[in-house]
Each structure stands twice: as C-alpha cells, then as structure tokens.
Amino acid sequence: MAHLSLRNVGKTYAGGNQPAVCGINIEIADGEFIVLVGPSGCGKSTLLRMVAGLETTTDGEIRIGERVVNTLDPAERDIAMVFQNYALYPHMTVRDNMAYGLKNRGASKATITERVNEASRMLELGPYLDRKPRALSGGQRQRVAMGRAIVRQPAAFLFDEPLSNLDAKLRVSMRMEIRKLQKRLGTTSLYVTHDQLEAMTLADRLVVLNQGKIEQIGAPLEIYRKPASTFVASFIGAPAMSLLDAFIENGAITLEGHVLAQIGNMAGPVTLGLRAEDLRIAKEGLPMMVEHVEELGAQRIVHGTIGAQTLAVIDTGEAAVQGAVRVAIDPDRLHLFDTTTGQRIESKRQTARELAL
C-alpha cells in the first residue's frame, strides 16, 4: 500500500486547442478511497490513465509512494486496474485469469495457489474457478476482474467505471462489495465514475471534475451540503439542486417578489440554490404550479414552476398533488451563488421569521 500524490498534473493532446486535464493537485492518503466524478469528457478517465501509465503526462508529477512514476511503464508502477469491460481472457478459466499476473511476475506455485484461493473466498468465486468467462454473469465476471487485481497485492487499485456495464440492481450490490472489500484490504484506491450516486456511496473523498479542472474536493456529505459552485450543486444530488434567479434588495433575498431571508449589506442579482428535500408542500408558502409528479414509492418528486422558473420538491404525502400548490422553503437551507462566476457565496443570513421577532 502507498499514498498517491498528483502535483500540478496536466495533459494536452497533440493538436489540441486546450488541455484535457489541467493543474490537478490531489494528495491521497495511504488506504484512502478517492472517487473522481464528473460528466463525460471532464478528464476523469484521462487522469486515471495517467496514474496507470496508459497515458503520458504533459505537465506535473505523479508519485506512488515515494517514487515519481511519470516515466515508468504500467508494469513498474505497482498498481492494479479494474476496467469497465472486465478484460478477461476468454480461453482461460477463472482460476487462470486470476493467476495470470502472478505467473508473469514469476511467483511460486504455492504463492499463486494461496492468493487465488484467498481472493476467490473473499469474492465468493470458489464454485466458478474452473469455468470460463462466457459461463459467468456480468457480476461474476467483474468479481473475477477484481480478484485478478487483489491477488497482485498492489500499492494501489485503479477502477475505471467498473460497474457501468451492469444492470441497476447489480450495480447496487457490487458497489457494496467493492467498498467492503476495500475497507478490509486497506488498499489505496482511485475510482472513476460518472454516476454521482455511486460516487457518494463509495468515496472517503470526492474529486468533482469539470472541463479538466477540479471544481471541489471533500467528503461526500460536505460537498452535498456545501457545493462550491453551481456546477457542483447541479451535478451532485438526485434530483439536482434547483437553481433560480433571485435578487437581493435592501438586504433581503427575494424570489419572485417573496422575501426569504435577510443578508448583510449585499445587493443585486444572485443565483439561489434549493435542495428538493429542503422544500415541502404546505398550506402556506410560495405559489407553485405543478407540471409533473414522479412517484417513487415511499416518496415522490413534484416538479413545478414558480413564475417562469422550475423547481423540484420531495414530498412524502399521499394526497393527489396537481394544479396550484404552496411550497414552504426552509430559510436556513438556502444556497447562494454568484451569478457571474457561479461560485458559492458564504454569508450570515437571518430568516424572515427572525426578522419579525
């Protein structure tokens, strides 16, 4: 096991007008599980491949443990990678697939047998060791790919969207398996996904990427509760945070003419962020016209408009919701962002209720 260090790492492809990855600085502690998350094309897979040695690094320095690995081949970096497409040898049995890397490194038969048996036990692959990949389900194949990585006992695991080919139910069970396994092994892990729910449930810390740059690094709940920008606010969370045009006049935050809270000496337009779970359908509140309701069983997501702006509300009631309703907003849960930069605004706010006292 080892810590990973990425210092001012960048990647520009030949003929490219702008960097695919730019100025990445991340310190990953020994045994930490870090998830790179962001939309397609944000640079997360490119960054992972640079750590693995599958892409060259244009700028900066990558360290695995105490070694600078920029110029080392993948085989020399002491990492194990789990891919999206499993990358198993179809003509080999599960046992041979898991043992292949150790055989190439000249490990003894006793060592290979011990490690393969231990990994297969952890991953519940014992009954399948003599089968070939075509006789396995998608989830079983992914466990074989993980087993192949585990037997290596590497300094770090790298995961490149390993669950994206699985169905929804299997993704849930597999991500639980991955997290339990990583905690048990204590191996430093760098994991790439575009699925923000997967990222939230797996990570010790999230690294949110956008257009090749880091938007925010932090614990999942820290990022969820205090997004650093409108990009993070709209990307992390399901449903996404509603972002609305609001205004601050005479120190009061107003939305469609309704005063929500008092805020220092600020003035002018502002972007207001509202999480769906911080809102509720009530007898009093802002008027909203219901446009669509998503029934999810224990709760439902009510989509509507306040004026010309859209809003999502999580509701746990059973009565029909349609037409004009009122939405109560928790004034202590307002998120404010600069309309020009999209960056979070930190301020001390007083609620309308407090102002009346």
N, C-alpha and C positions, 0 to 999 in steps of 0.2 A: 504494500500500500504506500501511497505517497500523496503529497499535496500537488496541485496543479497551479501554475501561475501564467497568466496571459497579460503581457505588458505592451500596451500600445500596438496591438496586433492589427494588421490590415492586409487586404487582398485586393489587387486591381488586375483584372484580366487584360491581356494584350488587346489593344484596340478599344478598350472600354472607355466610355466618357467619364465615368465616376466609379469610385471604389465599390466593390461588392460588400466589403467589410472595412470599417474604418475606426481606428483608435479604440480598440476593445481592451479594457482593463478589468480583469477578474482574478481574484485570489480565492482558490478553492481549497478548503482545509482538508487534511487527511481524514478520509471516511465520510466526507460530506456528499450529499446528493443534490446536485445542481441541475435545474431544468432550463434549457434555452427555449423560449416560446415566442411566437410571433407569426404573422401571416406568411403565406407563400412569397418567396423572393426577398425575405428580410435579411438573409445571410446566415441563418442559424445552422443549416447543413454545411455550408461552406466553412464556417468556423469550426464545426466538429471535425470535418475532413482535414483541416489544417492541423488540428491537435493530433489526429491519427497519422498524419504524414501522407495522406492521399491527395492533398493539395499543397503546393508550395506557399510559403508565406512571403508576401511582398514587403511588409514592414513589421517591426516589433520583434518580440522574443516570446517563445513558449518554453516553459520549464515543466518537466515532470520530475518531482523530487528536486534534487539539486542539479540535475542535468539540463542544459539548454539543448533542445531536441530539433531545432529548426532544420538542420541539415541531415538528420538521421532518417534512415529508411523506416517504414512502419514496423518491420520485424524487430528493429533495435530499440523501440520506444517502450517496451514492456506494457503494452495496453492490449485489451481485448475488445472487439467491436461486435455489436449485435445489430444486424441490418433489418430493414423493413421486409425484404424478400427472403429472409431466412438464410439464403446462400448455403444450402446443404448439398452435399454430393449425392446425386440420386442413385448411384450404383453401390453406395456404401450403406451398411447397416447403421442404426442409431449409435451402437457402440463404437463403430469405426469412425463415424463422423465426429463424435466427441473426443476420440483419442487421437485424431489426425495431427493436430497441432503439437501434441506432446511427442508423438513419434518423430515428427520433423525436427524437433529440438533434441532428439537423442535420449529422451527419458527412458528409464529402465521399465521392463515389463511390469515389475511389481508396483512401481510408482503409478504407471498408467492405469493398471487394474484398480488400485486403491482409489485414485482420484475419480475415475469414471464411475465406480460403484458409489462413492460418496455423493457425487453430483446427481446421479440418477435417483438416489434415495431422496435427496432434498427436493427434487423436481418430480418425484413420483413417476419416473420413467422406467423403472425396473422391468415391468412386463413387456416393454417395447424395444428392449436393447437389440434384439435380433431382427427387428423389422426394418424395412427401408422406408425412406421419407414418403413415398407415394401411398403407403398403407397407413399414414398418420393424418389426423385432423390438423387444421391450421394452428390451433392452440398447442397441440403436441409438437408440431414442427418448431414453433417458436421456443418451446421449452428445451428442445434439443439444441437450438442455436444458443440459448443461454447456458446450457450445460457445457457446450464446447468452450464458451468463454470462461466459465467457472473453473474448469479443470486446469486452465493455464495459471491460475492464481496470479493475475497480473497486478501491476501497481494501480491501474485504473480501468474501469469499464466505460465504454462509449456506446450509447444507444442512439441509433438513427431511426426515429419513428417506428419502433419495433412492433407497435400494435395497430398500425393503420390498415393492415390487410385483414383484420379480424372483425367479426360482427360485434354489435354493441354490447351484448351480454358477455361475450368472451373477453372483450376489452376490459370490462369492469373487474372480472375475476383475475385476469392476467396482470393488471396493474397492481392489484393487491399482492399477488405472488411476487412481483418484482420488488415491491417496497419491503416486504417481509424478508426476502432473500438478501437484499442489500443491507438491511439492518443487521441481519445475522452475520454476514460476511464482513461488514465494516469496510468495504472497498470503496474508494473514492469513485464517484460516478458523475458523468456528464451525459445528459439525456436531452434529445431534441424532439419536440412535438409542436404541431400547430393547434392542438386541442387544449384549450385553456382549462377545461375541467380535469383532464389528465395531468396537466402541469400543477394545478392547485393541490391535487391529492397526493402527488408523488414527492414534491420538492421539499428539501430543507430551505432552500432559497430559490427564487425565480430570477431569471435574467430576461427581461422583456426587450426584444429587439424590434427595431423599425428602420427600414431602409439602410441596413448595415451598421446602425449605431445602437447603443444601449439607451433605452428610454428610462429604465428603472431596474434596480436590483434590491431585493428584500425578501423577507419571509412572505409566504403566500397571503396570509391574512393582513399583514401590513400593507402589501400592495393593493389588496382588495379594498381595504378601508381608507387608505390614503393614496390614491393613484396620483402620480406626479404630473400627469398630463392628460389631456382629453383623449389622446391615443390610447393610453393605458386604461383609462376609465371605460372606453368603449370596447376594448378588446378583452379585458378580464372581467368575467361575470356573465351569468346566463339567467335572465336576459341581460343584455348590455345596459350599462347606465344610460338613462335618458339625459341628453344634453340639450338645454334650452337657452334661448336668448333672453336674458333678464337685464335689469337696469338698476343702478344704484343712484338714488336721488335723495338729497338731504339726509344722507347716511342710512337710508332704508333700502333693502333689497326688495325689488318689486318684480312680479311675474304677471304679465297680462293685467296690470293695474292693481294687483293684490299684494299687500305688504307681507313679507315672510319673516324678516328679521332686520335688526339694526346692525350696521357695520361701520365702526370707526369714522374716519374722515374721507373714505373713498367716494368716488363719484364716476358715473359713466356706465357704458355697457359692460356686461360681464357674461360669461358662459356659466350657467347653473347646471350642476350635475345632481341627479336624483336616482338613487337605487330603488328598484321596484319593491323590495321588502321594507323600505322605509316609508312607504305610502300605504294608505288603506281607503277603501270605500267607506264613507261615513255620511252622517246626516248633515254635517257642516264641513265646509272646505271649498276648494277651488272647483268651479264647474268644469266637467269633462264630458265630451260626447264619446260614447263607446263605439268603436269601429269593429273590433274583433275580440273574441274570447278564446283562449287556448285552454282546454280542460286537461289537466294533468293528473287527476285523481284526488290526491289529498289537497291540492291547491289548484288555482287557475291563474293564468296571466291575462289581465284585462288590458287591451291596447285601445288607446283613445287619443283625442286631441283636446288641448287647452288652447283656445284661439286657433291659430294655424299651426301649432306645434304639437308634436307627437309625444306620448308618454306611455310607459308600461307600469302596471300596478299588480303586485302579487296579492291575491285575495283568497281567503280560506272559507268564505261564506258559501251557503248552498242556494240562497235565493237567486233567481234569474237576474242577470245584470245586462241591461240594454238601455239604449237611448241616453238621456242626460242623467249623470250621477255627480256626486260630490266626492272630492278626493282630499283627505286630510294628509298634510305633509308634516313630518317630524322636523321641526326647525333646527334641532340640534344635529341633524344629519345632512345638512346642505354642503355640497362641494362647489367651490368657486374656482374658475379658471380664467386666465387672461384671454380675451377674445382674439388677440393678435398672435401671441406666442403659443397658446394652448397650455401653458404651464400653470400648475396649481397655485392658488393664492391662499396663503395662510393668514388668518385674521381672527380676532376675538369678536364674536357676534353675540348680540342679545336678541332673544326671541320677542315676538310681538306680545306674548303673554307677560314676559318680564318687564317690558316697557310700560305695561298698563298698571303695574303694581306701584 
